[in-house]
Amino acid sequence: MIVPAVDSRAASRIAADLIDISGNPSLLPESPATQAAPPLPQLVADPAEVRVRADGALAHLGTDELRVGLSWTQYMLGDRLWGILLSAAHLHGVVPHIADLRAPIGGGPRWPLMGTPRMTSHLESSPEELADALLGQIQPLMATLADTIGRCGKVNPRILLGNTSTGIALSTRSLMGRGDDVALVHLATLVAERGGYADWYTGQLPGPIKRRTCCLYYRAARRRPCGDCALKDSAVVRAFQESAPTPATPENA
């Protein structure tokens, strides 16, 4: 099926309307720095850039366990990209070419993204065709990032797949109440099922869901699992929480 391109003015308007999982704008405004920033595919393929972001995640989370920082870095990019893709598809019937997006060198683990990507209109596409088009945008980037993470450190690939599946759920939830919720959940469910992500959680979108793998957030300084964690209330998490050093006091110093 041939899909028409969206003209640049319409694409700029749509880009300004895209939201992340917190309901905030997904893309930074256009600026002279936009064109100077490297394209996203280049960044996710660069171990040095991924490691810089992982180190930023470690500082933010208060831990020195590299796999935690790498997982968090991948988690955050997946959330960003699903917010862009699902809000564009659901609210405007378009699919952005997310490989056009740019991010600053040495940026933080939250992946500030910028630029106005090319877009194609899918108003005449079936939900299945639209879901496949969204997967065609995100899966190559996330596969590249997973490979790069493997060159930086050791993170179980199942953790990364679970992270990506959570991004679908969170993005879907953030869009509820904006447009046709039934159509949104149907599209998100198709994306999860056709992309193989539905295998990594239990429950139904928009949630609550429970992951089948853990993102490792419980190993951060707060020592708390996420609400959808596969290890929530488990002996593994309790043992880690109980291993926390006792703060120094006049009595035990």
Buried (B, 14 or more C-beta within 10 A) or exposed (E): EEBEEBEEEBBEEBBEEBBBBEEEBBBBEBEEEBEEBEEBBBBBBBBEBBBBBBBBBBEBBEBEBBBBBBBBBBBBBBBBBBBBBBBBBBBBBBBBBBBBBBBBBEBBBBBEBBBBBBBBBBEEBEBEBBBBBBBEBBBBBBEBBBEBBBEBBEBEEEBBBBBBBBBBBBBBBBBEEEEEBEEBBBBBBBBBEBBEBBBBBEEEBBBEBEBBBBBBBBBBEEBEBBEBBBBBEBEEBEEBEEEEEEEEEEEEE
